[in-house]
């Protein structure tokens, strides 16, 4: 982990309220793993005071890409940054996905902006010769992200939107449930990132089929290193007891069966 001043190589609008930023850093590109994140300072002043946690979307040569949604003052300020400017970042932070090689298919389940760290994961899986199927869930057609990126990696892609404007109508978990009912024996693992409700359902479905499942939790992260204790999550110690761990330091990647939902 280092605090770095990095050059912005790209910061472009990709969909309503969604932007993709590319920053240049040979150190980050060499050391960040799929699932890890950066703490990004969006302003040169004290407002907003806290850095924003943004996951690694992709690594491109000596650059790292971040896909983010504008949801408040910090990410709005970030969206106004220009190519050629500089940005203060801290990272890599957190843990990453555990990636194995298997002749079976790895299933990726993405909900909304939860798709952001899953492209880097798909790239890592494909490098290990895994087959990959990605389910991309979104509210509407204009919010479907990363379809081209997954397809360029030769992943099978299933699109689902809540209003039915693209792909099938429903939720990502509906498609996962249907897939598991017909071909769960061919899956090596499930990886998911998205809203908490979606992750809980994914965890339940994976447990029922006895498929290893890793999830990337989305929480309000402040310090990014576990000092402020602002992002606790209940994790099982036994069937009847639990403890608290920090999403930023101990996660954001957890085994789904370890979470005390």
C-alpha positions as protocol buffer text, in pm:
chain_id: "A"
residue {
  index: 1
  type: UNK
  ca { x: 0 y: 0 z: 0 }
}
residue {
  index: 2
  type: UNK
  ca { x: 123 y: 347 z: -94 }
}
residue {
  index: 3
  type: UNK
  ca { x: -9 y: 701 z: -114 }
}
residue {
  index: 4
  type: UNK
  ca { x: 53 y: 820 z: -468 }
}
residue {
  index: 5
  type: UNK
  ca { x: 1 y: 1121 z: -692 }
}
residue {
  index: 6
  type: UNK
  ca { x: -110 y: 974 z: -1025 }
}
residue {
  index: 7
  type: UNK
  ca { x: -182 y: 1128 z: -1362 }
}
residue {
  index: 8
  type: UNK
  ca { x: -534 y: 1106 z: -1505 }
}
residue {
  index: 9
  type: UNK
  ca { x: -515 y: 954 z: -1852 }
}
residue {
  index: 10
  type: UNK
  ca { x: -890 y: 939 z: -1913 }
}
residue {
  index: 11
  type: UNK
  ca { x: -1213 y: 1037 z: -1737 }
}
residue {
  index: 12
  type: UNK
  ca { x: -1511 y: 977 z: -1960 }
}
residue {
  index: 13
  type: UNK
  ca { x: -1889 y: 950 z: -1934 }
}
residue {
  index: 14
  type: UNK
  ca { x: -2002 y: 596 z: -2017 }
}
residue {
  index: 15
  type: UNK
  ca { x: -2372 y: 596 z: -1915 }
}
residue {
  index: 16
  type: UNK
  ca { x: -2613 y: 819 z: -1721 }
}
residue {
  index: 17
  type: UNK
  ca { x: -2430 y: 900 z: -1392 }
}
residue {
  index: 18
  type: UNK
  ca { x: -2149 y: 653 z: -1468 }
}
residue {
  index: 19
  type: UNK
  ca { x: -1789 y: 747 z: -1551 }
}
residue {
  index: 20
  type: UNK
  ca { x: -1468 y: 558 z: -1625 }
}
residue {
  index: 21
  type: UNK
  ca { x: -1133 y: 698 z: -1513 }
}
residue {
  index: 22
  type: UNK
  ca { x: -790 y: 567 z: -1610 }
}
residue {
  index: 23
  type: UNK
  ca { x: -491 y: 661 z: -1395 }
}
residue {
  index: 24
  type: UNK
  ca { x: -124 y: 597 z: -1469 }
}
residue {
  index: 25
  type: UNK
  ca { x: 75 y: 406 z: -1207 }
}
residue {
  index: 26
  type: UNK
  ca { x: 314 y: 121 z: -1279 }
}
residue {
  index: 27
  type: UNK
  ca { x: 314 y: 36 z: -907 }
}
residue {
  index: 28
  type: UNK
  ca { x: -64 y: -1 z: -883 }
}
residue {
  index: 29
  type: UNK
  ca { x: -88 y: -187 z: -1213 }
}
residue {
  index: 30
  type: UNK
  ca { x: 169 y: -439 z: -1092 }
}
residue {
  index: 31
  type: UNK
  ca { x: 30 y: -486 z: -743 }
}
residue {
  index: 32
  type: UNK
  ca { x: -348 y: -444 z: -742 }
}
residue {
  index: 33
  type: UNK
  ca { x: -560 y: -760 z: -754 }
}
residue {
  index: 34
  type: UNK
  ca { x: -920 y: -808 z: -873 }
}
residue {
  index: 35
  type: UNK
  ca { x: -1147 y: -714 z: -584 }
}
residue {
  index: 36
  type: UNK
  ca { x: -910 y: -466 z: -419 }
}
residue {
  index: 37
  type: UNK
  ca { x: -982 y: -94 z: -411 }
}
residue {
  index: 38
  type: UNK
  ca { x: -828 y: 253 z: -389 }
}
residue {
  index: 39
  type: UNK
  ca { x: -904 y: 541 z: -156 }
}
residue {
  index: 40
  type: UNK
  ca { x: -934 y: 841 z: -388 }
}
residue {
  index: 41
  type: UNK
  ca { x: -915 y: 1208 z: -285 }
}
residue {
  index: 42
  type: UNK
  ca { x: -1171 y: 1384 z: -500 }
}
residue {
  index: 43
  type: UNK
  ca { x: -1082 y: 1741 z: -402 }
}
residue {
  index: 44
  type: UNK
  ca { x: -762 y: 1937 z: -342 }
}
residue {
  index: 45
  type: UNK
  ca { x: -927 y: 2102 z: -40 }
}
residue {
  index: 46
  type: UNK
  ca { x: -1100 y: 1973 z: 272 }
}
residue {
  index: 47
  type: UNK
  ca { x: -1449 y: 1948 z: 122 }
}
residue {
  index: 48
  type: UNK
  ca { x: -1531 y: 1666 z: 94 }
}
residue {
  index: 49
  type: UNK
  ca { x: -1300 y: 1563 z: 376 }
}
residue {
  index: 50
  type: UNK
  ca { x: -1305 y: 1185 z: 331 }
}
residue {
  index: 51
  type: UNK
  ca { x: -1156 y: 995 z: 41 }
}
residue {
  index: 52
  type: UNK
  ca { x: -1384 y: 779 z: -173 }
}
residue {
  index: 53
  type: UNK
  ca { x: -1332 y: 400 z: -202 }
}
residue {
  index: 54
  type: UNK
  ca { x: -1336 y: 290 z: -566 }
}
residue {
  index: 55
  type: UNK
  ca { x: -1262 y: -63 z: -685 }
}
residue {
  index: 56
  type: UNK
  ca { x: -1020 y: -166 z: -955 }
}
residue {
  index: 57
  type: UNK
  ca { x: -1217 y: -205 z: -1276 }
}
residue {
  index: 58
  type: UNK
  ca { x: -934 y: -314 z: -1506 }
}
residue {
  index: 59
  type: UNK
  ca { x: -557 y: -303 z: -1538 }
}
residue {
  index: 60
  type: UNK
  ca { x: -435 y: -179 z: -1878 }
}
residue {
  index: 61
  type: UNK
  ca { x: -57 y: -194 z: -1918 }
}
residue {
  index: 62
  type: UNK
  ca { x: 78 y: 50 z: -1657 }
}
residue {
  index: 63
  type: UNK
  ca { x: -262 y: 202 z: -1583 }
}
residue {
  index: 64
  type: UNK
  ca { x: -556 y: 119 z: -1357 }
}
residue {
  index: 65
  type: UNK
  ca { x: -916 y: 190 z: -1456 }
}
residue {
  index: 66
  type: UNK
  ca { x: -1194 y: 281 z: -1214 }
}
residue {
  index: 67
  type: UNK
  ca { x: -1563 y: 266 z: -1305 }
}
residue {
  index: 68
  type: UNK
  ca { x: -1775 y: 474 z: -1069 }
}
residue {
  index: 69
  type: UNK
  ca { x: -2122 y: 616 z: -1023 }
}
residue {
  index: 70
  type: UNK
  ca { x: -2190 y: 979 z: -937 }
}
residue {
  index: 71
  type: UNK
  ca { x: -2397 y: 963 z: -619 }
}
residue {
  index: 72
  type: UNK
  ca { x: -2280 y: 1260 z: -412 }
}
residue {
  index: 73
  type: UNK
  ca { x: -2042 y: 1552 z: -374 }
}
residue {
  index: 74
  type: UNK
  ca { x: -1724 y: 1344 z: -382 }
}
residue {
  index: 75
  type: UNK
  ca { x: -1797 y: 1142 z: -694 }
}
residue {
  index: 76
  type: UNK
  ca { x: -1941 y: 1451 z: -863 }
}
residue {
  index: 77
  type: UNK
  ca { x: -1611 y: 1631 z: -805 }
}
residue {
  index: 78
  type: UNK
  ca { x: -1429 y: 1326 z: -938 }
}
residue {
  index: 79
  type: UNK
  ca { x: -1636 y: 1330 z: -1257 }
}
residue {
  index: 80
  type: UNK
  ca { x: -1515 y: 1685 z: -1328 }
}
residue {
  index: 81
  type: UNK
  ca { x: -1147 y: 1589 z: -1324 }
}
residue {
  index: 82
  type: UNK
  ca { x: -972 y: 1635 z: -1658 }
}
residue {
  index: 83
  type: UNK
  ca { x: -720 y: 1431 z: -1854 }
}
residue {
  index: 84
  type: UNK
  ca { x: -367 y: 1540 z: -1767 }
}
residue {
  index: 85
  type: UNK
  ca { x: -456 y: 1637 z: -1411 }
}
residue {
  index: 86
  type: UNK
  ca { x: -333 y: 1462 z: -1100 }
}
residue {
  index: 87
  type: UNK
  ca { x: -510 y: 1264 z: -833 }
}
residue {
  index: 88
  type: UNK
  ca { x: -410 y: 1150 z: -483 }
}
residue {
  index: 89
  type: UNK
  ca { x: -484 y: 782 z: -423 }
}
residue {
  index: 90
  type: UNK
  ca { x: -400 y: 527 z: -153 }
}
residue {
  index: 91
  type: UNK
  ca { x: -377 y: 160 z: -236 }
}
residue {
  index: 92
  type: UNK
  ca { x: -408 y: -120 z: -312 }
}
residue {
  index: 93
  type: UNK
  ca { x: -641 y: -179 z: -16 }
}
residue {
  index: 94
  type: UNK
  ca { x: -843 y: -475 z: 109 }
}
residue {
  index: 95
  type: UNK
  ca { x: -820 y: -831 z: -13 }
}
residue {
  index: 96
  type: UNK
  ca { x: -891 y: -974 z: -354 }
}
residue {
  index: 97
  type: UNK
  ca { x: -1085 y: -1260 z: -509 }
}
residue {
  index: 98
  type: UNK
  ca { x: -940 y: -1608 z: -475 }
}
residue {
  index: 99
  type: UNK
  ca { x: -899 y: -1740 z: -828 }
}
residue {
  index: 100
  type: UNK
  ca { x: -853 y: -2103 z: -924 }
}
residue {
  index: 101
  type: UNK
  ca { x: -832 y: -2284 z: -1254 }
}
residue {
  index: 102
  type: UNK
  ca { x: -1113 y: -2528 z: -1330 }
}
residue {
  index: 103
  type: UNK
  ca { x: -1255 y: -2704 z: -1637 }
}
residue {
  index: 104
  type: UNK
  ca { x: -1600 y: -2599 z: -1514 }
}
residue {
  index: 105
  type: UNK
  ca { x: -1763 y: -2257 z: -1559 }
}
residue {
  index: 106
  type: UNK
  ca { x: -1719 y: -1965 z: -1317 }
}
residue {
  index: 107
  type: UNK
  ca { x: -2041 y: -1767 z: -1275 }
}
residue {
  index: 108
  type: UNK
  ca { x: -2023 y: -1390 z: -1225 }
}
residue {
  index: 109
  type: UNK
  ca { x: -2331 y: -1206 z: -1094 }
}
residue {
  index: 110
  type: UNK
  ca { x: -2334 y: -827 z: -1113 }
}
residue {
  index: 111
  type: UNK
  ca { x: -2595 y: -584 z: -988 }
}
residue {
  index: 112
  type: UNK
  ca { x: -2576 y: -220 z: -1099 }
}
residue {
  index: 113
  type: UNK
  ca { x: -2238 y: -56 z: -1030 }
}
residue {
  index: 114
  type: UNK
  ca { x: -2139 y: -386 z: -867 }
}
residue {
  index: 115
  type: UNK
  ca { x: -2022 y: -487 z: -1212 }
}
residue {
  index: 116
  type: UNK
  ca { x: -1721 y: -252 z: -1178 }
}
residue {
  index: 117
  type: UNK
  ca { x: -1469 y: -489 z: -1009 }
}
residue {
  index: 118
  type: UNK
  ca { x: -1594 y: -797 z: -1191 }
}
residue {
  index: 119
  type: UNK
  ca { x: -1435 y: -718 z: -1528 }
}
residue {
  index: 120
  type: UNK
  ca { x: -1086 y: -742 z: -1375 }
}
residue {
  index: 121
  type: UNK
  ca { x: -1199 y: -1068 z: -1215 }
}
residue {
  index: 122
  type: UNK
  ca { x: -1320 y: -1203 z: -1550 }
}
residue {
  index: 123
  type: UNK
  ca { x: -985 y: -1116 z: -1708 }
}
residue {
  index: 124
  type: UNK
  ca { x: -800 y: -1303 z: -1433 }
}
residue {
  index: 125
  type: UNK
  ca { x: -1029 y: -1605 z: -1466 }
}
residue {
  index: 126
  type: UNK
  ca { x: -986 y: -1616 z: -1842 }
}
residue {
  index: 127
  type: UNK
  ca { x: -605 y: -1595 z: -1808 }
}
residue {
  index: 128
  type: UNK
  ca { x: -629 y: -1917 z: -1606 }
}
residue {
  index: 129
  type: UNK
  ca { x: -833 y: -2072 z: -1890 }
}
residue {
  index: 130
  type: UNK
  ca { x: -1162 y: -2072 z: -1698 }
}
residue {
  index: 131
  type: UNK
  ca { x: -1491 y: -2056 z: -1880 }
}
residue {
  index: 132
  type: UNK
  ca { x: -1692 y: -1758 z: -1756 }
}
residue {
  index: 133
  type: UNK
  ca { x: -2060 y: -1672 z: -1765 }
}
residue {
  index: 134
  type: UNK
  ca { x: -2160 y: -1321 z: -1655 }
}
residue {
  index: 135
  type: UNK
  ca { x: -2508 y: -1217 z: -1546 }
}
residue {
  index: 136
  type: UNK
  ca { x: -2542 y: -838 z: -1565 }
}
residue {
  index: 137
  type: UNK
  ca { x: -2839 y: -688 z: -1382 }
}
residue {
  index: 138
  type: UNK
  ca { x: -2948 y: -326 z: -1414 }
}
residue {
  index: 139
  type: UNK
  ca { x: -3253 y: -104 z: -1360 }
}
residue {
  index: 140
  type: UNK
  ca { x: -3297 y: -23 z: -1726 }
}
residue {
  index: 141
  type: UNK
  ca { x: -3126 y: -53 z: -2065 }
}
residue {
  index: 142
  type: UNK
  ca { x: -2929 y: 271 z: -2024 }
}
residue {
  index: 143
  type: UNK
  ca { x: -2774 y: 139 z: -1701 }
}
residue {
  index: 144
  type: UNK
  ca { x: -2639 y: -187 z: -1843 }
}
residue {
  index: 145
  type: UNK
  ca { x: -2262 y: -167 z: -1802 }
}
residue {
  index: 146
  type: UNK
  ca { x: -1963 y: -365 z: -1933 }
}
residue {
  index: 147
  type: UNK
  ca { x: -2146 y: -596 z: -2174 }
}
residue {
  index: 148
  type: UNK
  ca { x: -1884 y: -532 z: -2445 }
}
residue {
  index: 149
  type: UNK
  ca { x: -1596 y: -586 z: -2203 }
}
residue {
  index: 150
  type: UNK
  ca { x: -1723 y: -928 z: -2097 }
}
residue {
  index: 151
  type: UNK
  ca { x: -1795 y: -1032 z: -2453 }
}
residue {
  index: 152
  type: UNK
  ca { x: -1447 y: -922 z: -2565 }
}
residue {
  index: 153
  type: UNK
  ca { x: -1311 y: -1169 z: -2309 }
}
residue {
  index: 154
  type: UNK
  ca { x: -1526 y: -1442 z: -2467 }
}
residue {
  index: 155
  type: UNK
  ca { x: -1751 y: -1471 z: -2167 }
}
residue {
  index: 156
  type: UNK
  ca { x: -2109 y: -1586 z: -2205 }
}
residue {
  index: 157
  type: UNK
  ca { x: -2326 y: -1288 z: -2110 }
}
residue {
  index: 158
  type: UNK
  ca { x: -2685 y: -1276 z: -1984 }
}
residue {
  index: 159
  type: UNK
  ca { x: -2855 y: -936 z: -1950 }
}
residue {
  index: 160
  type: UNK
  ca { x: -3148 y: -872 z: -1717 }
}
residue {
  index: 161
  type: UNK
  ca { x: -3323 y: -540 z: -1650 }
}
residue {
  index: 162
  type: UNK
  ca { x: -3589 y: -458 z: -1396 }
}
residue {
  index: 163
  type: UNK
  ca { x: -3812 y: -294 z: -1659 }
}
residue {
  index: 164
  type: UNK
  ca { x: -3741 y: -546 z: -1935 }
}
residue {
  index: 165
  type: UNK
  ca { x: -3597 y: -281 z: -2170 }
}
residue {
  index: 166
  type: UNK
  ca { x: -3298 y: -508 z: -2247 }
}
residue {
  index: 167
  type: UNK
  ca { x: -3248 y: -880 z: -2205 }
}
residue {
  index: 168
  type: UNK
  ca { x: -3503 y: -1052 z: -1985 }
}
residue {
  index: 169
  type: UNK
  ca { x: -3719 y: -874 z: -1730 }
}
residue {
  index: 170
  type: UNK
  ca { x: -3645 y: -929 z: -1364 }
}
residue {
  index: 171
  type: UNK
  ca { x: -3344 y: -944 z: -1135 }
}
residue {
  index: 172
  type: UNK
  ca { x: -2997 y: -1092 z: -1172 }
}
residue {
  index: 173
  type: UNK
  ca { x: -3085 y: -1344 z: -903 }
}
residue {
  index: 174
  type: UNK
  ca { x: -3383 y: -1463 z: -1110 }
}
residue {
  index: 175
  type: UNK
  ca { x: -3146 y: -1555 z: -1392 }
}
residue {
  index: 176
  type: UNK
  ca { x: -2903 y: -1718 z: -1150 }
}
residue {
  index: 177
  type: UNK
  ca { x: -3184 y: -1925 z: -1000 }
}
residue {
  index: 178
  type: UNK
  ca { x: -3293 y: -2040 z: -1344 }
}
residue {
  index: 179
  type: UNK
  ca { x: -2936 y: -2126 z: -1442 }
}
residue {
  index: 180
  type: UNK
  ca { x: -2872 y: -2323 z: -1124 }
}
residue {
  index: 181
  type: UNK
  ca { x: -3191 y: -2522 z: -1170 }
}
residue {
  index: 182
  type: UNK
  ca { x: -3070 y: -2652 z: -1506 }
}
residue {
  index: 183
  type: UNK
  ca { x: -2690 y: -2676 z: -1486 }
}
residue {
  index: 184
  type: UNK
  ca { x: -2537 y: -2626 z: -1141 }
}
residue {
  index: 185
  type: UNK
  ca { x: -2307 y: -2928 z: -1175 }
}
residue {
  index: 186
  type: UNK
  ca { x: -2108 y: -2747 z: -1442 }
}
residue {
  index: 187
  type: UNK
  ca { x: -2024 y: -2449 z: -1218 }
}
residue {
  index: 188
  type: UNK
  ca { x: -1694 y: -2425 z: -1030 }
}
residue {
  index: 189
  type: UNK
  ca { x: -1772 y: -2109 z: -832 }
}
residue {
  index: 190
  type: UNK
  ca { x: -1997 y: -1805 z: -808 }
}
residue {
  index: 191
  type: UNK
  ca { x: -1862 y: -1451 z: -772 }
}
residue {
  index: 192
  type: UNK
  ca { x: -2095 y: -1160 z: -701 }
}
residue {
  index: 193
  type: UNK
  ca { x: -2100 y: -787 z: -635 }
}
residue {
  index: 194
  type: UNK
  ca { x: -2404 y: -564 z: -598 }
}
residue {
  index: 195
  type: UNK
  ca { x: -2674 y: -456 z: -351 }
}
residue {
  index: 196
  type: UNK
  ca { x: -2685 y: -636 z: -16 }
}
residue {
  index: 197
  type: UNK
  ca { x: -3024 y: -794 z: -87 }
}
residue {
  index: 198
  type: UNK
  ca { x: -2892 y: -941 z: -409 }
}
residue {
  index: 199
  type: UNK
  ca { x: -2580 y: -1076 z: -239 }
}
residue {
  index: 200
  type: UNK
  ca { x: -2784 y: -1241 z: 34 }
}
residue {
  index: 201
  type: UNK
  ca { x: -2998 y: -1420 z: -224 }
}
residue {
  index: 202
  type: UNK
  ca { x: -2689 y: -1525 z: -423 }
}
residue {
  index: 203
  type: UNK
  ca { x: -2537 y: -1666 z: -103 }
}
residue {
  index: 204
  type: UNK
  ca { x: -2854 y: -1864 z: -28 }
}
residue {
  index: 205
  type: UNK
  ca { x: -2872 y: -2006 z: -380 }
}
residue {
  index: 206
  type: UNK
  ca { x: -2504 y: -2103 z: -378 }
}
residue {
  index: 207
  type: UNK
  ca { x: -2536 y: -2271 z: -38 }
}
residue {
  index: 208
  type: UNK
  ca { x: -2837 y: -2471 z: -152 }
}
residue {
  index: 209
  type: UNK
  ca { x: -2638 y: -2607 z: -448 }
}
residue {
  index: 210
  type: UNK
  ca { x: -2312 y: -2641 z: -248 }
}
residue {
  index: 211
  type: UNK
  ca { x: -2122 y: -2415 z: -488 }
}
residue {
  index: 212
  type: UNK
  ca { x: -1830 y: -2208 z: -351 }
}
residue {
  index: 213
  type: UNK
  ca { x: -1929 y: -1842 z: -353 }
}
residue {
  index: 214
  type: UNK
  ca { x: -1729 y: -1523 z: -302 }
}
residue {
  index: 215
  type: UNK
  ca { x: -1894 y: -1184 z: -265 }
}
residue {
  index: 216
  type: UNK
  ca { x: -1767 y: -827 z: -277 }
}
residue {
  index: 217
  type: UNK
  ca { x: -1946 y: -621 z: -13 }
}
residue {
  index: 218
  type: UNK
  ca { x: -2047 y: -261 z: -71 }
}
residue {
  index: 219
  type: UNK
  ca { x: -2028 y: -55 z: 249 }
}
residue {
  index: 220
  type: UNK
  ca { x: -1961 y: 306 z: 350 }
}
residue {
  index: 221
  type: UNK
  ca { x: -1584 y: 301 z: 388 }
}
residue {
  index: 222
  type: UNK
  ca { x: -1406 y: 595 z: 553 }
}
residue {
  index: 223
  type: UNK
  ca { x: -1040 y: 530 z: 641 }
}
residue {
  index: 224
  type: UNK
  ca { x: -995 y: 221 z: 425 }
}
residue {
  index: 225
  type: UNK
  ca { x: -757 y: 45 z: 664 }
}
residue {
  index: 226
  type: UNK
  ca { x: -978 y: -64 z: 954 }
}
residue {
  index: 227
  type: UNK
  ca { x: -880 y: 209 z: 1200 }
}
residue {
  index: 228
  type: UNK
  ca { x: -1205 y: 407 z: 1218 }
}
residue {
  index: 229
  type: UNK
  ca { x: -1420 y: 91 z: 1263 }
}
residue {
  index: 230
  type: UNK
  ca { x: -1683 y: 244 z: 1038 }
}
residue {
  index: 231
  type: UNK
  ca { x: -1763 y: -53 z: 815 }
}
residue {
  index: 232
  type: UNK
  ca { x: -1832 y: -354 z: 1040 }
}
residue {
  index: 233
  type: UNK
  ca { x: -1991 y: -672 z: 913 }
}
residue {
  index: 234
  type: UNK
  ca { x: -2107 y: -972 z: 1115 }
}
residue {
  index: 235
  type: UNK
  ca { x: -1908 y: -1287 z: 1031 }
}
residue {
  index: 236
  type: UNK
  ca { x: -1986 y: -1632 z: 1166 }
}
residue {
  index: 237
  type: UNK
  ca { x: -1744 y: -1793 z: 1415 }
}
residue {
  index: 238
  type: UNK
  ca { x: -1968 y: -2097 z: 1470 }
}
residue {
  index: 239
  type: UNK
  ca { x: -2325 y: -2187 z: 1380 }
}
residue {
  index: 240
  type: UNK
  ca { x: -2449 y: -1993 z: 1682 }
}
residue {
  index: 241
  type: UNK
  ca { x: -2182 y: -1727 z: 1739 }
}
residue {
  index: 242
  type: UNK
  ca { x: -2041 y: -1442 z: 1532 }
}
residue {
  index: 243
  type: UNK
  ca { x: -1782 y: -1166 z: 1540 }
}
residue {
  index: 244
  type: UNK
  ca { x: -1738 y: -834 z: 1365 }
}
residue {
  index: 245
  type: UNK
  ca { x: -1486 y: -775 z: 1089 }
}
residue {
  index: 246
  type: UNK
  ca { x: -1413 y: -463 z: 885 }
}
residue {
  index: 247
  type: UNK
  ca { x: -1519 y: -462 z: 521 }
}
residue {
  index: 248
  type: UNK
  ca { x: -1225 y: -238 z: 423 }
}
residue {
  index: 249
  type: UNK
  ca { x: -947 y: -436 z: 595 }
}
residue {
  index: 250
  type: UNK
  ca { x: -1081 y: -792 z: 615 }
}
residue {
  index: 251
  type: UNK
  ca { x: -1278 y: -762 z: 290 }
}
residue {
  index: 252
  type: UNK
  ca { x: -1427 y: -640 z: 73 }
}
residue {
  index: 253
  type: UNK
  ca { x: -1416 y: -999 z: -53 }
}
residue {
  index: 254
  type: UNK
  ca { x: -1570 y: -1260 z: 177 }
}
residue {
  index: 255
  type: UNK
  ca { x: -1681 y: -1618 z: 142 }
}
residue {
  index: 256
  type: UNK
  ca { x: -2059 y: -1595 z: 124 }
}
residue {
  index: 257
  type: UNK
  ca { x: -2110 y: -1868 z: 384 }
}
residue {
  index: 258
  type: UNK
  ca { x: -1906 y: -1671 z: 640 }
}
residue {
  index: 259
  type: UNK
  ca { x: -2143 y: -1374 z: 650 }
}
residue {
  index: 260
  type: UNK
  ca { x: -2403 y: -1370 z: 928 }
}
residue {
  index: 261
  type: UNK
  ca { x: -2683 y: -1235 z: 711 }
}
